[in-house]
Amino acid sequence: IFYTRKMLRNKSFVIHCHLPRAEVLGFLVKNRDSKLILTRHNSESFSPSIDIRLASMLSRLVVQKADEIVFISKSVLNFCETHKEITSESNKNIVYYGYKRLKNDFEDKELPNIEQIRYWKSSGMKIIGTIARLEKQKDLETFLRAAKLLMKKDPNIRFIIVGKGSMQNELRNLAHNLGLSDQIMFYGRTSASVKLIKLFDVFVLSSKYEGFGMVLLEAMDAKVPIVAANNSSIPEVLGNSYPSLFKTGNVNELSDKIEFLLNNSEFKVKILQILQERRSEEHTSEL
C-alpha cells in the first residue's frame, strides 16, 4: 500500500478495482487526482466470509471514494441496493458483458472424451448438458436429481457436466448414489465450450444466482434450447417471459421442463426462435 501510494502521489491515474480485496486497496491508495472505478459482477455479499452487516458497512465505506461503479446487470445493481452495499450518492452504471463468438475449429485431440459423446449421439442418446463451476452457487445437486427422474422415464438420456471446482468429489458421489455413474460424464474444464454445447440436445443452468450468465450467450450461439433457473440475472438475459425457466431448486419442475423440450419438436423450434430473437435484440454476437 505504501509503495502504491508513493507511485500515485501527485499523479493522475484511473484505478480499476474488481473484487473486494482490490476495492479495499483502491480505497486506501486513491489520491485526489486519481479516478477510482469499481466493477461489481455477482449477486452476493461484498465479502461472503464475514457477517453480512459488516460486509455491507465495509462496502459502503469503499464506494464513498468511487467515482464510478459498474454493474454487469440490473440484477447485481438491485442486489447491492437492496443489501445496502452502495449509497444513494453512488454514480451507478450498468454495462453488460461483451460477447465475442468463440472459434469452433478445435481439433478433436483438444477435446478429450468427445468421441464418447459422439457415440452416444450416434446411438440415439439424448444429451443434457451444463457448463458450470462445481460449487454450491451452481446447484448441480438439483441438476443431478432431475437427471435421476429423467432416467426413470427415458433410459436413452445421457448427462454431461463441464467444469471443475471444490465439489467435484461430492457431486461424483451423489451421481453414484443416484445410480447415474454410467449415464453421466464429468468432463472437466475446456475452452471449446461452444463446440461441446452444439452436441447437447438441451442446455441447463441450475444456478442459485448469477451476476450475468455468460454461458447462456454461448448456448444461444450454439443454437441449443435452454432450461434455466428463474432468478437473479437469468431472466434478464433470457427474458422474463421465457417459457423454459424453472423455480430455483425445484427438481420436479426442472425435470418436466427438460422432458417437454425433448418430446415436443414444435415447442423446441419456438424456444430456439425466442433465443435467436433475444440474442439479436438484446445481446449482439460480438461487442
Salt bridges, closest charged atoms under 4 A:
GLU23 OE2 - ARG40 NE 2.84
ASP51 OD2 - ARG53 NE 3.37
ASP67 OD2 - LYS30 NZ 3.85
GLU85 OE1 - ARG40 NH1 3.62
GLU107 OE1 - LYS109 NZ 3.53
ASP108 OD2 - ARG118 NH1 2.60
ASP108 OD1 - LYS195 NZ 3.81
GLU115 OE2 - ARG118 NH1 3.09
GLU141 OE2 - LYS136 NZ 3.13
ASP154 OD2 - LYS126 NZ 3.45
ASP201 OD2 - LYS121 NZ 3.34
GLU210 OE2 - LYS138 NZ 2.57
ASP221 OD1 - ARG101 NE 2.88
ASP221 OD1 - ARG279 NH1 3.24
ASP256 OD1 - LYS153 NZ 3.74
GLU259 OE1 - LYS153 NZ 2.99
GLU282 OE2 - ARG278 NH1 3.95
